[in-house]
Amino acid sequence: MVPARRLLAGRWGSPLAAQLAVVAVLLVIWQITAGLGQLGAVPTPVEVGRALLAIFASGAVWEPLGTTLAGWAISLLLAVVVGIVVGFPLGTSRLAYRLSVFTLDFLRTIPALVLVPLVVLLYGSGLESTILLAFLGAVWAVIMQTIYGARDVDPTALQTFMSFRVRRWDTVRFLLVPTALPYIATGVRLAAAICLLVTISAQVVIPAGGLGEQILTAQLGGAVPTMYAYIFLCGALGVGANAAFGKLEAKALAWHPSHRKVAA
């Protein structure tokens, strides 16, 4: 059976070319339907493109972009640090995991945005609120992936380490950490997407500056193409962040079997 990636490469030259072709077709369909008035107030891609160029040319995009990226980066860093610190002990101790599993399942199912009234009451409508909301939305992905990774240690390998009386720290460094790293990397990639999503959403709801507030302001001001331009920029940030973390994960875990290239 021919892999889908190889099939795409054979017909289109590369998977990227196939993906770009699909995007081009969708843009053409959007242009035609919006130009004919079939999408209501939705502007055409050409109008959105002009608005996007205008906000970059005027420099109006840089401050809100910086605010959004700052909130995203800080909340992601906090989520990764807290997630690993909390997840490892829960993953290595059966008793601790059994005692905390109900609490974890309860807390991680609470949408971060429902906490907006409480967070705004405590911290106001500033950067701190968006950071806290994004952290609360993303930290559970890192915690759960770290727990899964720590619990996935090969029992035979662990018994071997114990039989040779390997020091606890060396067991953690040479067995637990390498086993958990692929899981943690997945958790970090998920947390990066969640942090960006919650940060922008919180900026729309509160509002608290950044790209989210610009979307709301453009919508209230009737600047629909500008609103879609900011939405497009948010989507581009998400795609870029996911691609960047995917590349970092592949390089950092090149030694792991799941990231080794299989010879044709």
N, C-alpha and C positions, 0 to 999 in steps of 0.2 A: 504493500500500500504506500502510495507516494505522499509524504508529509505535505500539509497545506502550505507551509512556508516555501518549500521547494517548488510546489506547483505554481504558486504566485510568482516566484522568481523566474520560472521558465516562461510564463506567459507575458509578464509585464516588465521583466528585467530585474525587479526587486520588490519585496513586500512594500517598501515605502512608496514606490511608484504606483502600486495598486491602491494604496490608501489615499494618495493624493488624487488619483483619478476619481475615486468615490467622492471625495470632498468637492472636487470640481463639478461633478454631476449634480450633487446636492445644491451647490451654489447657483448653478444654472437654473435648476427647478425653482429655487427660492426667488431668483431674479424674475423669472417669467410670471410666477403666480402672484408675487407681490406687485409687480408692474401692472398686472391686470386687475388689481384690487381684490384678489381672492383671499387675502390674508388680513383684511381689515386695516388697522392702523400700523401693521408691521411694515417697516421701511424695507427697501431693497438692499441687497448687499453693497451696491455702489454707494448708496447714501450712508450706510453704516461705515464703509471704508473712508469716505470723505470726512465724516465726523471723527473717526479715529485719528486720521492724519491731522485734523484741526486741533484736537486736544493735545497731541504731541507737539505740534508746531507752536501752540500758544504757551506751552510749558505748564498747563493747568493739571496735567496728569501726575507730575513727579511727586508732589507733596502727598497726595492721597495714596499713591503707589508705595511710597516709602513708609507711610503709616501702616498700611496693610502688611507689608513685608516684615516690618519690625514686630508687629503683634503676632504674626505667624511664626517667625523665627523664635521669639522668646517662649511662646506657648509650646512649641514643638520641643525645644530644649528642656523645658520643665517636665513635659510629658515623658520624654525619653529617660531622664534621670530618675524621676520618681517611679516610673513604670518598672525600670530594671531593679531599683533598690527594693521595691515592694514585691515584685514578682519572683525574684530568686529565692528568698526565704520561703515563700508560699509553695514554690515548686519543688523544693528539696525536702520539705517536711510534710508528710502525709497528714499528720494531726493538724498542723496549721492550715493546710488546704481544706480539710473537711470542716473545720470550724468557720472558715471564712467564705466558702463557696456560695452560700446563700446570700450573704451580704454583697459579694462581688456581682452575682447575677442580678440582684435587685438594683444596685447602683448603676451598673453599666447599661441598663435598659431605660434609664431616665434621659430623655433628650436634653441636651445642654441648653437649648433656647428656652425651655420652660422655666429655667432658673433666672431669666433676664430680670424680672421684677425684684427678686431678692438681691442679685448682684448689683443692680443699679442703685438699690436702696443703701447698700453697704459701701460701694466704691464710686457711685456717680456714673456719668456717661463719658468716661475717658478711656484711655488706652488700657488701664488696669482691668476694666470690666471685660473687654474683648479678650484679653490675655487669659483671664480666669475662665471665661466660658469656653474658649478653645481648648484650654488645658483639660477642663472637666469632660469635654467631649472626646478627647483623643487619648487620654492616659490609660483608659481601659484596654485599648487595643494593644498597647505595649505591655501592660501587666499580664493580660491573658496569654499573649504569645510567649512572654518570658516564662510563665508558668508551664505552658505546654513544652517548651524547649527543655526546661530543667527536669521535667518528668519523663522525657523521652530518652534518658540515658540508658544505654545498653546494660542490663543487669549483670551480664557476664563480665563486661569490662569493669563495672563498679566493684564486683566481688574480687576481681583480680587486683585492683588497686588496694582494696582493703586487706587482702591476704598478704600482699607485699608490704603492708603497713606504710603505705604512702601517706605523707603528711596531708592534712586536711586542705591546706592552701594549694598544694600541688594537685590534689584531686580536682579542686575547683578550677584551677588554671588550665590543666591539661586534659580534663575530661568533661566537666560540666559546661564550661564556657564554649569550647568548640562545638559541643552538641547543641547548645542553645542559640548560638549565633545566627544560623539561618532563620530560626523562628523570630528572634529579636529583630533581624533585618526586615522581615515581612511586617512586623508590628510597627517599626519606625516608618516604613513606606505608607502603611495605612494611616498612621497618625499624622503624617505630613499632609495627606489629602484631607483628613478630617479637620485638622487645624485650619487649613486654608478655607474650607467650606464654612466652618463655624465662625471664623473671624469675619469673613465678608457678610455672612448672614446677620451676625450681631451688629455690624456697622450699619446695616439697613434698618434693623428693628429698633436700636437704641435711640437715635443714631450716634455714632462715635467716631466720626471722621473716616478717612480711608476711602477705598473704592466703593464700599457699600453705601456710604452716605452720598457719594457722587451719583450713584445709580438712583437713589431716592430723590435727590435734588433735581436731577434731569427729568425724572418722571413727573414730579410735581410741577416743574416749570414747562412741561409740554415739549421738551426737547427729546423726542422719541429716538431719533437716530443717535444722539449722544448717549442716551441711556443704553441702547444696544451696543454702542461702541465700548462702553465700560463693561458690559456683560461679556462681550467677546474677549476683552482683555483679561477678565477674571478666568474665563475658560482657557485662554492661552497660558496663564500662569499655572493653572492646574496641570495641564499637559506637560509643560516644561518641568515642573517640580517632580511629577511622576517619572518622567524620562531621566531626569538627573539622578534621582534616588535609585532607579533601576540600574543605571550605569555604575553608580558607586557600589551598589550591592554586588553586581557581577564582578567588579574588580576586587572588592574586599573578600569575597568568598570564592575566588577563582580556584582555591584548593578543594572546595567541597564538591562531591560527585554531582550534585544537582546543577552545578554551574560549569562543569567541564564540557567542552565541545566533543560530541560524539563523532568519530571519524565516519565519513560516508562509505 
